[in-house]
Amino acid sequence: MSVESAPYYWLVCDHPDCGEKSTEGGEYTAWSDQDGAMEDAFNSDWTITSDGKHYCDEHHPMEDEDDG
């Protein structure tokens, strides 16, 4: 038997006071591709902005902009 590794993907909330992973509380801990991670986050009410930032359902892009 050989041990192998591969990249795995999940999103992390971009709010400066958070850091929650998109997979917390979900059925899976990571995805084998970026599309799976994005779809899972979107289906979990995450906000994905046009500038590539990601926010959990507790935080919103406007909150992040007001902090900075």
Stockholm file with secondary structure:
# STOCKHOLM 1.0

chainA/1-68         MSVESAPYYWLVCDHPDCGEKSTEGGEYTAWSDQDGAMEDAFNSDWTITSDGKHYCDEHHPMEDEDDG
#=GR chainA/1-68 SS CCCCCCCCBCCBCCSTTCCCBTTTTSSCSCBSSHHHHHHHHHHTTCEECTTSCEECTTCCHHHHHHHC
#=GC SS_cons        CCCCCCCCBCCBCCSTTCCCBTTTTSSCSCBSSHHHHHHHHHHTTCEECTTSCEECTTCCHHHHHHHC
//
